[in-house]
Amino acid sequence: MRLLVIEDDATLRETLAAELSRAGFAVEQAADGKEGLYCAQEYPIDLAIIDFGLPEVSGLDIIRKVRAEGKTYPILILTARDRWEDKVDGLSAGADDYVVKPFHFEEVSARVN
């Protein structure tokens, strides 16, 4: 299974990618919204993990754009935004799940699985 992690915090992105790789996933990484949108549109991925607050293009805009293009792979939002309105916005844009930072890797792993 090929995953895409779009996260601007380098330490978090690399740690999450390493843990997911150890769990048996092939992981692509993007450090900002522009690179992430390109990867989300062009790479053959099975699931995307997207932060809301990204430079260049927001995570919410990435979700809206890939859904408008007909991409149907699952999307998990991983963000520090914990207001219920943010959760509703993300899910309404087309995300399938929402995890608030800080998180335990086991929770993200269970949601990915």
Salt bridges, closest charged atoms under 4 A:
GLU7 OE1 - LYS101 NZ 2.88
GLU14 OE2 - ARG13 NH2 3.98
GLU19 OE2 - ARG22 NH2 2.94
GLU28 OE2 - ARG2 NH1 3.30
ASP51 OD2 - LYS101 NZ 3.50
ASP61 OD1 - ARG64 NH1 3.72
GLU85 OE1 - ARG83 NE 3.78
ASP86 OD2 - ARG83 NE 3.36
ASP96 OD2 - ARG67 NH2 2.93
ASP97 OD1 - ARG111 NH1 2.63
GLU107 OE2 - ARG111 NH2 2.98
